[in-house]
């Protein structure tokens, strides 16, 4: 699912005149998408966490809490607000503010004021999104991206690559009347 969602997000960025680089490696970690708007010069660092049936949290428990609490970092255990907030802080540090991530961004576009964005699907705990937003990360629901891509005009001058194919399939299913709505298809 992650690669499909990232393809659609990248398609959306490309249609909005962003030149994108996907999957930038920073040691064992990676940046989902870096983008530079070719008109405005705006630079974005975008992470994508899209789920439709979330079991766990976006932010894993920091190792220190996990050990202290005897829990796995990815445990679906219901977290108290203070631990959830610390988990978000740790996740943001790792995803956006680590020295390696900053160095990678600056390698591609030095001296830029980078906007930090999280594209998300359905989340287990809305409070987690509130904490992420409070730390300066712009939130974009994946639904909004799908809606924008799938309702775009047929006369749109630019469509990118694999994201176009996926978007057109979703648009066909979601927004068009099928030629034979009563047909049953069995294989």
Order of alpha helices (4+ residues) and beta strands (2+ residues): alpha-beta-beta-beta-alpha-alpha-alpha-beta-alpha-beta-alpha-alpha
